[in-house]
């Protein structure tokens, strides 16, 4: 399996999908010295994004993007990716020897199998970043982890592309990419929901600027958990303060936050018990209180 080495020569790059991710990664490759030859953009927002981040690059249909490209980046939503790959492969838009990559976290190389059967060289390059689809993301790419899956002969190519975009490769097997993606979605997406719902509760309590109250607390908690994990668990659940937790449940009884509070309290109790921060006696009383709330 032979492929052009990005550091040996400039690649011509076609980007299918000028969404928040595709336009930024295309711009990052352009900044690295590669030549973005075409991009597809359907919505008005994606067209504006292409004009801003990839100025002068022709906007064409998805089936035209691969024409003459050394690297084809398929940056579309996860659920749309299988049909896109199958369609481009079946119509002959993809050619043998082309690098075909996608930035999906969920998918690995299997989704690119129709392209591989045509002799294309598959890569899965998932950047761990909440994209805004603006130039801000180009600076934020520096040092960002990319979940990378590739055939063994293409590892140098995948690594070089990631490094050129400013990222750091994290190598993953195909079968573990869904677990990788679930972990990231659980951490990042649910964190946003958690923080936003905490801010809502503070507003109900009369706090006009909940962000100012939460920022030091959440910043310290995030930093501590990344450094030391369960060792920094604190609060009524980790202490086994069942009566305090009961008071929380009472005040949240009619709040949409209640099921999430109970679920996270149970998980926190399990982790605190396993790490030795919560003794079994207090854990029993705590779990009994949590059990009073219908699942």
Rosetta silent file (secondary structure, phi, psi, omega in degrees, C-alpha in Angstrom):
SEQUENCE: XXXXXXXXXXXXXXXXXXXXXXXXXXXXXXXXXXXXXXXXXXXXXXXXXXXXXXXXXXXXXXXXXXXXXXXXXXXXXXXXXXXXXXXXXXXXXXXXXXXXXXXXXXXXXXXXXXXXXXXXXXXXXXXXXXXXXXXXXXXXXXXXXXXXXXXXXXXXXXXXXXXXXXXXXXXXXXXXXXXXXXXXXXXXXXXXXXXXXXXXXXXXXXXXXXXXXXXXXXXXXXXXXXXXXXXXXXXXXXXXXXXXXXXXXXXXXXXXXXXXXXXXXXXXXXXXXXXXXXXXXXXXXXXXXXXXXXX
SCORE:     score description
SCORE:     0.000 S_00000001
   1 L     0.000  112.393 -178.060    0.000    0.000    0.000 S_00000001
   2 L  -111.464  144.251  178.845    1.721    3.180   -1.203 S_00000001
   3 L  -149.818  153.265  176.883    0.637    6.750   -0.548 S_00000001
   4 L   -65.134  140.284  176.851    2.135   10.195   -0.924 S_00000001
   5 L   -88.876  123.504 -175.791    3.924   11.428    2.196 S_00000001
   6 L   -54.475  -34.708 -177.554    2.544   14.835    3.215 S_00000001
   7 L   -82.064   -8.298  178.534    5.985   16.154    4.149 S_00000001
   8 L   -86.134  -32.087 -176.234    7.471   15.045    0.826 S_00000001
   9 L  -158.004  153.968  177.557    5.120   17.019   -1.414 S_00000001
  10 L   -69.738  137.118  178.629    2.132   19.262   -1.247 S_00000001
  11 L   -97.617  145.733  167.366   -1.152   17.387   -1.507 S_00000001
  12 E   -88.230  131.767 -170.943   -4.201   18.513   -3.418 S_00000001
  13 E  -123.325  131.304  171.923   -7.152   18.270   -1.015 S_00000001
  14 E  -112.379  133.511 -176.927  -10.881   18.061   -1.678 S_00000001
  15 E  -114.492  116.001  175.145  -13.283   18.712    1.191 S_00000001
  16 E   -94.205  105.400  179.307  -16.777   17.238    1.088 S_00000001
  17 L   107.714  103.398  177.841  -18.797   19.258    3.580 S_00000001
  18 L   -95.858   45.758  174.367  -18.025   22.833    4.684 S_00000001
  19 L   -75.175 -167.970 -177.418  -19.566   22.318    8.103 S_00000001
  20 H   -60.438  -36.029 -177.481  -17.916   23.474   11.295 S_00000001
  21 H   -84.587  -49.472 -174.475  -15.358   20.666   11.154 S_00000001
  22 H   -60.746  -44.877 -178.813  -14.706   20.300    7.437 S_00000001
  23 H   -64.319  -39.063 -178.813  -14.095   23.976    6.734 S_00000001
  24 H   -70.434  -44.941  179.261  -11.707   24.313    9.681 S_00000001
  25 H   -65.580  -36.815  174.890   -9.719   21.171    8.877 S_00000001
  26 H   -60.800  -43.201  178.313   -9.543   22.243    5.253 S_00000001
  27 H   -65.405  -35.989  178.309   -8.198   25.614    6.384 S_00000001
  28 H   -66.218  -39.369  177.218   -5.690   23.877    8.669 S_00000001
  29 H   -68.558  -37.189  176.470   -4.412   21.781    5.766 S_00000001
  30 H   -63.031  -43.492  178.623   -4.244   24.911    3.611 S_00000001
  31 H   -63.483  -30.612  179.562   -2.246   26.644    6.326 S_00000001
  32 L   -77.498   -4.601  176.127    0.104   23.644    6.424 S_00000001
  33 L   107.961    2.177  177.857    0.947   24.207    2.773 S_00000001
  34 L   -84.837  166.853 -174.253   -1.434   21.858    1.011 S_00000001
  35 E  -110.432  106.563  177.536   -3.628   22.936   -1.886 S_00000001
  36 E   -82.142  113.373 -171.317   -7.387   22.788   -1.254 S_00000001
  37 E   -95.655  -22.002 -178.468   -8.795   22.404   -4.757 S_00000001
  38 E  -162.964  152.680  176.591  -12.527   22.062   -4.125 S_00000001
  39 E  -145.067  145.937  174.131  -15.148   22.087   -1.368 S_00000001
  40 E  -104.581  141.542 -179.630  -18.829   21.216   -1.290 S_00000001
  41 L  -150.278  125.749 -175.131  -21.287   23.404    0.601 S_00000001
  42 L  -101.186  -52.915 -175.903  -25.057   23.077    0.565 S_00000001
  43 L   -79.726  164.699  176.538  -26.524   25.482    3.116 S_00000001
  44 H   -62.358  -38.879 -179.588  -26.063   29.243    3.174 S_00000001
  45 H   -63.952  -42.250 -179.527  -24.126   28.909    6.429 S_00000001
  46 H   -69.254  -33.515  176.840  -21.708   26.387    4.957 S_00000001
  47 H   -66.237  -41.803  177.073  -21.203   28.545    1.867 S_00000001
  48 H   -64.138  -38.572  179.039  -20.343   31.537    4.059 S_00000001
  49 H   -63.708  -42.405  178.383  -18.000   29.327    6.069 S_00000001
  50 H   -63.253  -41.481 -179.777  -16.261   28.176    2.900 S_00000001
  51 H   -64.091  -35.257 -177.109  -15.881   31.757    1.690 S_00000001
  52 H   -78.720  -47.983 -173.138  -14.356   32.810    5.006 S_00000001
  53 H   -91.181  -24.578 -179.184  -12.059   29.894    5.771 S_00000001
  54 L  -128.492   60.557 -175.263  -11.314   28.690    2.242 S_00000001
  55 L   -62.402  134.367  178.192  -11.382   31.884    0.178 S_00000001
  56 L    84.714   -8.922  179.227  -11.097   31.340   -3.545 S_00000001
  57 L   -78.346  128.616 -179.105  -11.638   27.578   -3.333 S_00000001
  58 L   -60.647  134.954  174.969  -14.261   26.473   -5.874 S_00000001
  59 E   -97.296  118.207 -174.664  -17.573   25.341   -4.354 S_00000001
  60 L  -132.085  177.915  176.053  -18.792   22.306   -6.295 S_00000001
  61 L   -72.426  155.595 -177.969  -21.062   19.300   -5.840 S_00000001
  62 H   -54.113  -36.593 -177.683  -19.874   16.453   -3.581 S_00000001
  63 H   -70.795  -18.084  179.801  -19.309   14.150   -6.569 S_00000001
  64 H   -91.769  -19.114 -175.481  -16.921   16.706   -8.139 S_00000001
  65 H   -57.822  -43.519 -175.472  -14.784   17.304   -5.048 S_00000001
  66 L   -70.100  -13.419 -173.136  -12.566   14.190   -5.413 S_00000001
  67 L   -58.683  116.006  177.388  -11.623   14.999   -8.992 S_00000001
  68 L    76.772    4.253 -176.983   -7.833   15.283   -9.114 S_00000001
  69 L   -86.298  140.851  171.339   -7.448   15.270   -5.320 S_00000001
  70 L   -79.736  -34.374 -179.306   -4.696   13.351   -3.535 S_00000001
  71 E  -127.999  126.544  176.722   -6.653   13.552   -0.272 S_00000001
  72 E  -112.361  117.526 -179.875  -10.455   13.555   -0.018 S_00000001
  73 E  -100.767  117.701 -177.396  -11.800   14.675    3.362 S_00000001
  74 E  -100.859   93.352 -173.832  -15.376   13.517    3.993 S_00000001
  75 L  -108.904   73.403  179.208  -16.624   15.853    6.716 S_00000001
  76 L  -123.951  166.230  178.981  -20.332   15.113    6.995 S_00000001
  77 L   -55.830  150.899 -176.375  -22.522   14.026    9.945 S_00000001
  78 H   -50.474  -46.760 -174.736  -21.911   10.493   11.221 S_00000001
  79 H   -69.835  -21.982 -179.876  -25.251    9.138   10.021 S_00000001
  80 H   -88.710  -15.046 -172.815  -24.727   10.526    6.508 S_00000001
  81 H   -63.656  -45.356 -178.362  -21.204    9.159    6.084 S_00000001
  82 H   -58.062  -45.238 -179.582  -22.000    5.544    5.029 S_00000001
  83 H   -67.114  -35.834  178.598  -24.306    6.617    2.199 S_00000001
  84 H   -63.697  -47.883 -179.520  -21.871    9.283    1.052 S_00000001
  85 H   -61.736  -46.872 -179.402  -18.970    6.852    0.836 S_00000001
  86 H   -60.605  -41.653 -178.770  -21.078    4.235   -0.921 S_00000001
  87 H   -66.853  -45.264  179.762  -22.401    6.801   -3.385 S_00000001
  88 H   -64.838  -36.058  179.527  -19.007    8.289   -4.251 S_00000001
  89 H   -71.159  -43.336 -174.911  -17.517    4.815   -4.670 S_00000001
  90 H   -69.912  -27.876 -179.495  -20.354    3.449   -6.806 S_00000001
  91 L   -89.089   -2.328  179.166  -20.341    6.410   -9.198 S_00000001
  92 L    80.916   12.845  179.349  -16.595    6.242   -9.737 S_00000001
  93 L   -68.458  -29.683  179.030  -15.938    9.627   -8.137 S_00000001
  94 L   -94.611  140.335 -175.919  -13.230    8.072   -5.971 S_00000001
  95 L  -119.908  150.910  177.630  -10.091    6.764   -7.647 S_00000001
  96 L   -56.363  139.009  178.657   -7.480    4.187   -6.660 S_00000001
  97 L    93.142  -13.849  177.506   -4.539    5.691   -4.817 S_00000001
  98 L   -76.101  139.154  168.279   -6.486    8.562   -3.289 S_00000001
  99 E   -76.279  128.683  177.536   -6.293    9.087    0.448 S_00000001
 100 E  -122.832  116.189 -175.070   -9.874    9.140    1.768 S_00000001
 101 E  -124.133  154.219  171.491  -10.253   10.415    5.314 S_00000001
 102 E  -135.825  152.963  179.233  -13.098   11.318    7.641 S_00000001
 103 L   -99.796   19.847 -178.171  -13.117   13.190   10.996 S_00000001
 104 L   -70.334  140.420  174.711  -15.909   11.111   12.577 S_00000001
 105 L   -82.593  -36.633 -176.823  -15.433    9.948   16.143 S_00000001
 106 L   -71.217  -44.635 -173.011  -17.916    7.105   15.911 S_00000001
 107 L   -87.401  153.366  173.951  -16.753    5.579   12.638 S_00000001
 108 L  -117.779 -130.104 -177.771  -13.434    3.957   11.847 S_00000001
 109 L   -86.258  -23.696 -176.082  -12.183    2.302    8.688 S_00000001
 110 H   -57.794  -39.193 -177.803  -15.169    0.004    8.134 S_00000001
 111 H   -65.915  -20.303 -179.950  -17.323    2.852    6.858 S_00000001
 112 H   -93.334    5.858 -176.194  -14.678    3.528    4.186 S_00000001
 113 H   -55.945  -42.177  177.448  -14.718   -0.064    2.921 S_00000001
 114 H   -57.547  -36.291  177.322  -16.516    0.810   -0.373 S_00000001
 115 H   -72.384  -38.847  179.375  -13.708    3.275   -1.102 S_00000001
 116 H   -62.649  -36.383  179.316  -11.030    0.793   -0.050 S_00000001
 117 L   -65.655  -20.869  176.793  -12.418   -1.758   -2.492 S_00000001
 118 L   -90.281    3.872  178.726  -11.766    0.761   -5.243 S_00000001
 119 L    93.265    9.971  176.427   -8.128    1.024   -4.167 S_00000001
 120 L   -77.177  162.115 -175.326   -8.454    4.145   -2.020 S_00000001
 121 E  -110.543  109.395 -167.880   -6.333    4.536    1.115 S_00000001
 122 E   -87.632  142.948  175.799   -8.526    4.968    4.231 S_00000001
 123 E  -141.626  140.809  172.623   -7.873    7.152    7.278 S_00000001
 124 E  -118.155  117.095 -173.714  -10.021    8.050   10.299 S_00000001
 125 E  -129.670   95.017 -174.468   -8.879   11.313   11.945 S_00000001
 126 E  -102.697  110.318  178.407  -11.157   12.538   14.741 S_00000001
 127 E   -79.611  132.927 -177.996  -10.204   15.870   16.364 S_00000001
 128 L   -90.977   82.847 -176.776  -11.235   16.187   20.016 S_00000001
 129 L  -156.923  134.911  172.182  -12.523   19.741   19.911 S_00000001
 130 L   -79.778  103.987 -172.111  -15.954   21.402   20.061 S_00000001
 131 L   -77.479  141.898  172.880  -15.783   23.276   16.757 S_00000001
 132 L  -100.563  -16.348 -177.833  -17.284   26.719   16.211 S_00000001
 133 L    77.631   25.564 -179.494  -16.549   26.712   12.480 S_00000001
 134 L  -127.086  175.200  179.299  -14.551   29.941   12.708 S_00000001
 135 L   -61.980  -22.111  178.377  -10.912   31.019   12.531 S_00000001
 136 H   -56.281  -36.615 -177.463  -10.784   30.702   16.325 S_00000001
 137 H   -64.407  -28.641 -178.923  -10.659   26.932   15.874 S_00000001
 138 H   -61.875  -41.986  177.327   -7.424   27.120   13.890 S_00000001
 139 H   -71.121  -35.751 -176.879   -5.550   28.389   16.931 S_00000001
 140 H   -72.932  -16.447  178.509   -7.381   25.977   19.235 S_00000001
 141 L   -67.202  -20.594 -176.520   -6.260   22.978   17.148 S_00000001
 142 L   -62.074  119.151  178.634   -2.748   23.329   18.548 S_00000001
 143 L    81.902    1.371 -179.836   -2.082   20.360   20.819 S_00000001
 144 L   -72.754  139.797  176.995   -5.564   18.863   20.357 S_00000001
 145 E   -74.494  141.172  172.147   -5.763   15.065   20.380 S_00000001
 146 E  -117.601  126.055  172.891   -6.929   13.300   17.213 S_00000001
 147 E   -77.698  112.822 -170.550   -8.336    9.788   17.478 S_00000001
 148 E  -115.043  130.211  171.825   -6.536    8.083   14.587 S_00000001
 149 E  -130.372  129.814  179.749   -7.237    4.730   12.949 S_00000001
 150 E  -155.414  158.321  168.569   -5.391    3.655    9.829 S_00000001
 151 L   -60.088  149.898 -176.016   -3.924    0.588    8.166 S_00000001
 152 H   -52.649  -44.399 -178.997   -0.408    0.010    9.472 S_00000001
 153 H   -63.726  -19.367 -177.389    1.351    1.139    6.249 S_00000001
 154 H   -97.421    2.809 -179.481   -0.497    4.471    6.408 S_00000001
 155 H   -56.966  -43.527  178.688    0.414    5.339   10.005 S_00000001
 156 H   -61.918  -36.854  179.204    3.218    7.725    8.966 S_00000001
 157 H   -66.277  -48.374 -179.544    0.841    9.531    6.606 S_00000001
 158 H   -60.288  -44.719 -179.247   -1.907    9.818    9.242 S_00000001
 159 H   -62.155  -44.004 -179.116    0.547   10.999   11.880 S_00000001
 160 H   -64.282  -42.962  179.036    2.042   13.642    9.599 S_00000001
 161 H   -60.502  -43.979 -179.713   -1.364   15.014    8.594 S_00000001
 162 H   -64.053  -45.899  179.964   -2.439   15.320   12.220 S_00000001
 163 H   -63.348  -37.780  179.022    0.816   17.002   13.243 S_00000001
 164 H   -65.635  -30.773  177.252    0.581   19.398   10.314 S_00000001
 165 L   -81.417   -2.502  177.797   -2.882   20.458   11.465 S_00000001
 166 L    98.575    0.907 -175.042   -1.429   21.157   14.914 S_00000001
 167 L   -94.653 -178.198  177.216   -2.794   18.056   16.630 S_00000001
 168 E  -127.124  124.332 -177.352   -1.430   15.029   18.465 S_00000001
 169 E   -74.544  137.381  170.104   -2.367   11.516   17.283 S_00000001
 170 E  -119.328  116.541 -171.802   -3.965    9.012   19.671 S_00000001
 171 E   -82.883  131.743 -177.441   -3.976    5.591   18.010 S_00000001
 172 L  -130.443  145.565  171.415   -7.205    3.578   18.203 S_00000001
 173 L   -80.758  156.217 -177.170   -8.320    0.212   16.921 S_00000001
 174 H   -56.801  -43.016 -173.042  -11.410    0.164   14.749 S_00000001
 175 H   -72.800  -13.534 -178.207  -13.515   -1.754   17.274 S_00000001
 176 H  -102.770    3.628 -176.958  -12.850    0.719   20.108 S_00000001
 177 H   -68.503  -35.396  178.386  -13.796    3.915   18.310 S_00000001
 178 H   -64.599  -37.782  177.143  -17.428    3.834   19.520 S_00000001
 179 H   -66.503  -43.349  174.841  -16.195    3.556   23.115 S_00000001
 180 H   -54.106  -48.701 -176.464  -13.772    6.432   22.478 S_00000001
 181 H   -68.616  -39.414  178.308  -16.602    8.548   21.085 S_00000001
 182 H   -61.662  -41.364  179.716  -19.000    7.642   23.904 S_00000001
 183 H   -62.568  -43.379 -178.664  -16.410    8.705   26.488 S_00000001
 184 H   -68.766  -42.519  179.552  -15.860   12.055   24.797 S_00000001
 185 H   -65.612  -40.623  178.336  -19.564   12.733   24.293 S_00000001
 186 H   -62.105  -43.277 -178.046  -20.321   11.784   27.902 S_00000001
 187 H   -71.800  -48.784 -172.697  -17.596   14.090   29.176 S_00000001
 188 H   -84.961  -52.303 -176.050  -18.068   17.124   26.943 S_00000001
 189 H   -65.995  -44.526 -179.069  -21.718   17.129   25.877 S_00000001
 190 H   -71.499  -25.886  175.697  -23.093   16.135   29.252 S_00000001
 191 H   -64.016  -42.345  178.023  -20.780   18.623   30.950 S_00000001
 192 H   -60.509  -45.848  178.908  -22.447   21.437   29.023 S_00000001
 193 H   -62.335  -41.793 -179.571  -25.888   20.159   30.047 S_00000001
 194 H   -62.220  -48.348 -177.899  -24.767   19.774   33.651 S_00000001
 195 H   -66.527  -43.149 -179.509  -23.333   23.284   33.887 S_00000001
 196 H   -63.442  -39.842  179.942  -26.281   24.895   32.114 S_00000001
 197 H   -70.925  -34.673  174.989  -28.791   23.152   34.378 S_00000001
 198 H   -63.878  -39.818  177.942  -26.810   24.151   37.495 S_00000001
 199 H   -64.049  -39.053  177.606  -26.893   27.746   36.259 S_00000001
 200 H   -60.377  -42.996 -179.542  -30.665   27.497   35.780 S_00000001
 201 H   -64.918  -38.708  178.300  -31.104   26.349   39.377 S_00000001
 202 H   -65.270  -37.097  176.744  -28.977   29.234   40.644 S_00000001
 203 H   -62.940  -39.781  177.102  -31.144   31.692   38.694 S_00000001
 204 H   -62.837  -28.618  179.163  -34.194   30.162   40.386 S_00000001
 205 L   -83.982    3.795  176.426  -32.397   30.817   43.672 S_00000001
 206 L    93.982    8.287  179.635  -32.118   34.494   42.746 S_00000001
 207 L   -83.192  120.689 -175.347  -28.519   34.552   41.516 S_00000001
 208 L   -78.318  -32.160 -178.677  -28.252   37.056   38.673 S_00000001
 209 L  -124.808   76.172 -176.844  -24.824   35.970   37.390 S_00000001
 210 H   -61.647  -28.980  179.518  -24.526   32.215   37.963 S_00000001
 211 H   -59.739  -37.903  179.867  -21.430   32.024   35.787 S_00000001
 212 H   -68.324  -31.818  178.234  -19.450   34.093   38.277 S_00000001
 213 H   -74.717  -42.194 -173.191  -20.489   31.755   41.090 S_00000001
 214 H   -79.287  -31.857 -171.632  -19.831   28.544   39.170 S_00000001
 215 H   -54.371  -51.905  179.854  -16.587   29.395   37.365 S_00000001
 216 H   -63.935  -40.948 -179.141  -14.157   29.041   40.326 S_00000001
 217 H   -63.424  -51.035 -177.004  -15.962   25.981   41.682 S_00000001
 218 H   -71.138  -34.897  177.345  -16.192   24.139   38.375 S_00000001
 219 H   -61.823  -44.357  179.110  -12.710   25.192   37.287 S_00000001
 220 H   -67.257  -39.364 -179.866  -11.185   23.741   40.440 S_00000001
 221 H   -65.803  -43.068  179.953  -13.297   20.583   40.190 S_00000001
 222 H   -65.080  -46.769 -179.968  -12.348   19.993   36.550 S_00000001
 223 H   -60.553  -44.202 -179.007   -8.659   20.618   37.158 S_00000001
 224 H   -65.843  -41.112 -178.449   -8.640   18.355   40.197 S_00000001
 225 H   -68.630  -35.546  177.742  -10.515   15.517   38.532 S_00000001
 226 H   -69.073  -32.421 -179.101   -8.216   15.560   35.495 S_00000001
 227 H   -81.746  -41.280 -167.610   -5.170   15.477   37.765 S_00000001
 228 H  -129.894    1.488  175.859   -6.320   13.097   40.502 S_00000001
 229 H    62.039 -135.791 -175.070   -9.608   11.444   39.507 S_00000001
 230 H   -65.373  -13.956 -178.378  -11.806   10.189   42.345 S_00000001
 231 H   -63.623  -20.159 -178.749   -9.309   11.412   44.949 S_00000001
 232 H  -101.696    9.711  176.751  -10.838   14.897   44.715 S_00000001
 233 L   -57.815  133.856  178.018  -14.458   13.800   45.180 S_00000001
 234 L  -144.977  177.766  178.884  -16.176   16.070   47.675 S_00000001
 235 L   100.160  175.394 -172.357  -19.684   17.089   48.661 S_00000001
 236 H   -63.643  -33.185 -179.351  -22.559   15.400   50.496 S_00000001
 237 H   -68.096  -48.063 -178.262  -22.651   12.224   48.394 S_00000001
 238 H   -67.538  -22.868  176.910  -18.970   11.397   48.851 S_00000001
 239 H   -88.253  -14.286 -177.597  -19.315   12.132   52.586 S_00000001
 240 L    79.739   26.252 -179.763  -22.454   10.059   52.933 S_00000001
 241 L   -80.832   82.598 -173.502  -24.571   12.978   54.198 S_00000001
 242 H   -62.640  -37.557 -178.019  -27.907   11.299   53.518 S_00000001
 243 H   -67.984  -36.035  177.649  -30.022   14.030   55.125 S_00000001
 244 H   -66.690  -42.435  177.957  -28.423   16.727   52.997 S_00000001
 245 H   -63.304  -38.249  177.935  -29.038   14.696   49.858 S_00000001
 246 H   -61.665  -39.324  177.764  -32.651   14.176   50.979 S_00000001
 247 H   -63.679  -37.988  176.605  -33.044   17.945   51.265 S_00000001
 248 H   -63.123  -44.785 -179.463  -31.738   18.287   47.714 S_00000001
 249 H   -62.417  -36.890  179.931  -34.219   15.719   46.458 S_00000001
 250 H   -65.107  -45.110 -176.353  -37.073   17.540   48.190 S_00000001
 251 H   -74.300  -21.482  179.030  -36.246   20.905   46.659 S_00000001
 252 L   -97.611    7.887 -171.618  -35.719   19.322   43.223 S_00000001
 253 L   -54.138  -34.879 -177.135  -38.877   17.214   43.396 S_00000001
 254 L  -109.983   15.359 -178.827  -40.605   19.096   40.567 S_00000001
 255 L   -96.512  143.410  175.118  -37.482   20.005   38.619 S_00000001
 256 L   -65.752  -11.376  179.763  -36.477   18.327   35.331 S_00000001
 257 L   -76.964  -20.995 -172.399  -32.992   18.120   36.871 S_00000001
 258 H   -52.050  -51.116 -178.562  -34.101   15.530   39.467 S_00000001
 259 H   -59.701  -38.438  179.404  -33.511   12.328   37.393 S_00000001
 260 H   -68.427  -40.568  178.266  -30.043   13.505   36.374 S_00000001
 261 H   -59.242  -47.106 -178.494  -29.182   14.471   39.964 S_00000001
 262 H   -63.838  -45.395 -179.474  -30.216   11.040   41.237 S_00000001
 263 H   -61.710  -44.853 -179.863  -28.358    9.170   38.477 S_00000001
 264 H   -70.090  -33.564  177.445  -25.156   11.148   39.022 S_00000001
 265 H   -64.966  -41.143  177.799  -25.464   10.832   42.803 S_00000001
 266 H   -62.626  -44.932 -179.302  -25.711    7.043   42.489 S_00000001
 267 H   -65.731  -39.892  177.307  -22.674    6.926   40.191 S_00000001
 268 H   -62.831  -41.851  178.264  -20.752    9.263   42.504 S_00000001
 269 H   -62.407  -43.349  178.679  -21.622    7.061   45.493 S_00000001
 270 H   -59.819  -43.659 -177.890  -20.433    3.957   43.659 S_00000001
 271 H   -71.371  -39.050  178.421  -17.117    5.608   42.786 S_00000001
 272 H   -65.829  -37.762  178.039  -16.651    7.071   46.272 S_00000001
 273 H   -66.849  -44.508 -178.994  -17.355    3.654   47.819 S_00000001
 274 H   -66.000  -31.369 -178.481  -14.946    1.875   45.463 S_00000001
 275 L   -88.326   -3.659  178.383  -12.191    4.413   46.146 S_00000001
 276 L    86.445    4.037  179.794  -12.641    4.200   49.919 S_00000001
 277 L   -80.414  -19.659  179.454  -13.843    7.780   50.347 S_00000001
 278 L  -121.384  124.662 -178.873  -17.300    6.603   51.392 S_00000001
 279 L   -82.658  153.534 -174.693  -17.691    3.948   54.079 S_00000001
 280 H   -57.246  -35.300 -178.661  -20.276    1.170   53.611 S_00000001
 281 H   -62.388  -51.675  179.757  -22.418    2.273   56.585 S_00000001
 282 H   -67.576  -31.947  178.964  -22.959    5.790   55.263 S_00000001
 283 H   -62.800  -40.046 -179.412  -23.308    4.445   51.727 S_00000001
 284 H   -61.133  -46.864  179.584  -26.250    2.291   52.780 S_00000001
 285 H   -64.291  -39.106 -179.760  -28.169    5.218   54.259 S_00000001
 286 H   -65.103  -47.174 -178.815  -27.384    7.355   51.235 S_00000001
 287 H   -67.035  -28.594  175.796  -28.506    4.755   48.709 S_00000001
 288 H   -65.777  -41.415  177.344  -31.696    4.212   50.709 S_00000001
 289 H   -64.210  -46.283 -179.842  -32.529    7.923   50.343 S_00000001
 290 H   -63.455  -30.124 -179.741  -31.737    7.852   46.633 S_00000001
 291 L   -71.764  -11.892  178.789  -33.900    4.751   46.296 S_00000001
 292 L   -75.248  -14.170  179.295  -36.955    6.681   47.408 S_00000001
 293 L   -92.320  125.201 -178.533  -36.986    8.419   44.016 S_00000001
 294 L   -62.190  135.906  177.966  -38.690    6.371   41.314 S_00000001
 295 L   -70.129    0.000    0.000  -36.317    5.427   38.509 S_00000001
